[in-house]
Amino acid sequence: MTTTATTEPVVDSSAETRNWAMASHLSGFVGLFGVPSFLGPLFVWILKKDDPVVVNAAIEATNFNLSFLLYAIVAGISIVALVGIILLPAVLVTWFALTIVAAVRTSDGEDYRYPLTIQFIR
């Protein structure tokens, strides 16, 4: 599990590439409509599989959303022990904030790496 966020400048990325990379991060917000949040970045990944910058962003966003789905499930289960009453909102707020940070940094041309992400897909 990675615990620090790092950013690296993206070389020669066009505005369209940056927009698609940003969309891969923001597409996780489909989770707010009852769709599993990892499906949004996965869809962008499949749609733009020939653009390595977009693919890297989509893989990172997919891993992040899968990780936070797992964290939310654990926090939800821990409500029984009353710990989840605080833990679940903290997980959700962190997910929301980090998704926005990733989208902004990606739109600026950076290759954003989420903290606290399990690398399910490499």
C-alpha positions in Angstrom: 0.0 0.0 0.0 1.4 3.4 -1.0 1.2 6.1 1.6 2.5 9.2 -0.2 1.4 11.1 -3.2 3.9 11.9 -5.9 3.6 13.9 -9.0 5.6 13.8 -12.2 5.3 16.2 -15.1 3.7 14.7 -18.2 5.8 15.2 -21.3 4.1 16.4 -24.6 0.5 15.9 -23.5 -2.1 17.7 -25.6 -5.1 19.4 -24.1 -7.3 16.5 -25.3 -5.0 14.0 -23.6 -5.0 16.0 -20.4 -8.8 16.3 -20.6 -9.3 12.6 -21.0 -6.8 11.9 -18.2 -8.8 14.3 -16.0 -12.0 12.6 -17.0 -10.6 9.3 -15.9 -10.3 10.7 -12.4 -13.6 12.5 -12.4 -15.5 9.5 -13.8 -15.2 7.9 -10.4 -18.0 10.2 -9.4 -20.5 7.8 -11.1 -20.4 6.2 -7.6 -22.6 9.1 -6.4 -25.3 7.7 -8.7 -25.2 4.1 -7.5 -22.8 2.8 -10.1 -19.6 1.3 -8.6 -17.0 4.1 -8.8 -14.3 2.0 -10.4 -16.4 1.5 -13.5 -16.0 5.1 -14.6 -12.2 5.1 -14.9 -12.4 1.5 -16.3 -14.7 2.8 -19.1 -12.3 5.7 -19.9 -9.4 3.2 -20.0 -11.2 0.9 -22.5 -12.3 3.9 -24.6 -8.8 5.5 -24.8 -6.6 2.4 -24.6 -4.2 3.8 -27.3 -3.2 6.8 -25.3 -0.6 5.9 -22.7 -1.1 9.0 -20.6 -4.8 8.4 -20.3 -4.3 4.7 -19.7 -1.9 5.5 -16.8 -4.4 7.9 -15.3 -7.3 5.5 -15.7 -5.4 2.6 -14.1 -4.4 4.8 -11.2 -8.0 6.0 -10.8 -9.3 2.5 -11.1 -6.9 1.2 -8.4 -7.8 4.2 -6.2 -11.6 3.6 -6.5 -11.2 -0.1 -5.9 -9.1 0.6 -2.8 -11.6 3.1 -1.4 -14.5 0.7 -2.1 -12.7 -1.8 0.0 -12.0 0.8 2.7 -15.7 1.8 2.7 -16.9 -1.8 3.0 -14.6 -2.3 6.0 -15.7 1.0 7.5 -19.3 0.1 6.9 -18.9 -3.3 8.7 -17.1 -1.6 11.6 -20.2 0.4 12.3 -21.3 -2.5 14.4 -18.3 -1.7 16.7 -19.3 2.0 16.5 -15.8 2.8 15.0 -17.4 3.0 11.6 -19.6 5.9 12.6 -16.6 8.1 12.3 -14.5 6.0 9.9 -17.1 5.8 7.1 -17.6 9.5 6.7 -13.8 10.0 6.9 -13.3 7.5 4.1 -16.0 9.1 1.9 -14.7 12.7 2.4 -11.1 11.5 1.7 -12.3 9.8 -1.5 -14.1 12.9 -2.7 -11.2 15.3 -1.8 -8.5 13.1 -3.4 -10.5 12.6 -6.6 -10.8 16.4 -6.9 -7.0 16.9 -6.2 -6.1 14.2 -8.8 -8.4 15.8 -11.5 -6.9 19.3 -10.9 -3.3 18.1 -10.9 -3.9 16.0 -14.0 -5.5 19.0 -15.8 -2.2 20.8 -15.0 -0.3 18.1 -16.9 1.0 16.1 -13.9 0.9 12.3 -13.5 -0.8 12.1 -10.2 -0.4 9.1 -7.8 -3.0 8.7 -5.2 -1.9 8.0 -1.6 -3.4 5.0 0.3 -3.9 3.1 -2.9 -3.6 -0.7 -3.3 -2.1 -1.5 -6.7 -4.6 -4.1 -7.9 -3.8 -3.4 -11.6 -0.3 -2.5 -12.7 
